[in-house]
Amino acid sequence: MPSSAELIATEHRLGAHNYKPLDVVLTRGEGVYVWDDAGMRYLDCLSAYSAVNQGHCHPKILAAMVEQAGKLTLTSRAFRNDQLAPLYEELAALTGAHKILPMNSGAEAVETAIKAVRKWGYETRGIAENKAEIIVCEGNFHGRTLGIVSFSTDPEARAGFGPFLPGFRTVPFGDADAFEAAVNENTVGALIEPIQGEAGVIIPPAGYLRKIRDICTRQDITLILDEIQTGLGRTGRLLAEEHEDIEADVTLIGKALSGGFYPVSAVLSNSEVLGVLKPGQHGSTFGGNPLACAVARAALKVLTEENMIENSAEMGTYFLDGLRDIRSNIVKEVRGRGLMLAIELTPEAGGARQYCYALKDLGLLAKDTHVDTLRLAPPLIISRQQVDWALERIAAVLGSGR
Ligand SMILES: Cc1ncc(COP(=O)(O)O)c(C=O)c1O
């Protein structure tokens, strides 16, 4: 068995350096914990960017996966399978969606929505050919495909990858007036994260999404909410849109849709948008495969049956209050909703990454984002005692920093 140093050296030598992971080599996970190759246990406060909301290796999702893997894994959509229709039904019952399109990664769900909304605009709104526009927000993160990075405002995500896809108009996040001013006769859709996750857990002003909803309804614009990170309980509700009591026309989910076992994403449509796609116009070999569907069905079941969403709301408030009580002269702001939390450090702190390493040494894994922000997103099954344990370590690390 190679040492962790050897494994890291091999990654450096043979792997593309498109990530800069913390140097911890994990070998096992259970619930809120993961273990490294030396047997050290860590409280996972990232949850694979919110894909492991249900906790690592949830036994019921595991059982569903193993059972299905022994029966039938992939048929492609050339044929039907017995897991897709039940997933549709369960997703529709849970979210109120009228039409569903299953994909694999989050980015694919975003691409799917963009294609469908453009087509809907041409067919239903009579937009002139190739003129459709989608409004997006500054600071957005919707994935890494070329189409998606075309409307990223992060220079690192874009530099060197042009030429880019046209048809997007960027407005400041959280500013409904700027959004309305950007609408024109070619605007077919708005693509928005209810809370910007990768940007550092940026929560828009109260009422923002409601105003956007109203504008979209008035102007016949399809509102697409990217809930790939905020959805499935992360913010203390099934979908973050519920905090403003609104319904998107199209909702994108992924990540925790499989509890971290498998890439599964879906486009949920409340309007007729997905109805414009006809055979041959969109698809994926693996999208909607029986293994993915069985895993997703189990992942959704445990999320609701085991009250993980309620726990996210309760523990999120408790965690946030605890973080706000930490006395530290390097904390600029603490923010969060449910168990989607962030600590923004002052520029004097010298970047969040060193604090991630200090926390790692104390048995807590968290990730820096945008230099100064430390993101905390534990599995939704975290207990009060585990939050207390985390708070003690965070206080120890941030209290000592200056
Ligand atoms: C809001 C949001 N949308 C889309 C994505 C892309 O998902 P994936 O990495 O599965 O392609 C992410 C991933 O972090 C995300 O946070």
The ligand as a MOL file (V3000), in Angstrom:
LIG
                    3D

  0  0  0     0  0            999 V3000
M  V30 BEGIN CTAB
M  V30 COUNTS 16 16 0 0 0
M  V30 BEGIN ATOM
M  V30 1 C -24.7890 26.0490 -8.1650 0
M  V30 2 C -24.0270 25.0130 -8.9440 0
M  V30 3 N -24.4140 24.7270 -10.1910 0
M  V30 4 C -23.7680 23.8040 -10.9200 0
M  V30 5 C -22.6800 23.1390 -10.4250 0
M  V30 6 C -21.9630 22.1330 -11.2920 0
M  V30 7 O -22.1650 20.8260 -10.8670 0
M  V30 8 P -21.1880 19.6670 -11.3620 0
M  V30 9 O -19.8580 19.9190 -10.7090 0
M  V30 10 O -21.8350 18.4000 -10.8790 0
M  V30 11 O -21.1140 19.7390 -12.8430 0
M  V30 12 C -22.2410 23.4120 -9.1270 0
M  V30 13 C -21.0570 22.7280 -8.5780 0
M  V30 14 O -20.4380 23.1330 -7.6260 0
M  V30 15 C -22.9280 24.3770 -8.3660 0
M  V30 16 O -22.5530 24.6930 -7.1300 0
M  V30 END ATOM
M  V30 BEGIN BOND
M  V30 1 1 1 2
M  V30 2 1 2 3
M  V30 3 2 2 15
M  V30 4 2 3 4
M  V30 5 1 4 5
M  V30 6 1 5 6
M  V30 7 2 5 12
M  V30 8 1 6 7
M  V30 9 1 7 8
M  V30 10 2 8 9
M  V30 11 1 8 10
M  V30 12 1 8 11
M  V30 13 1 12 13
M  V30 14 1 12 15
M  V30 15 2 13 14
M  V30 16 1 15 16
M  V30 END BOND
M  V30 END CTAB
M  END
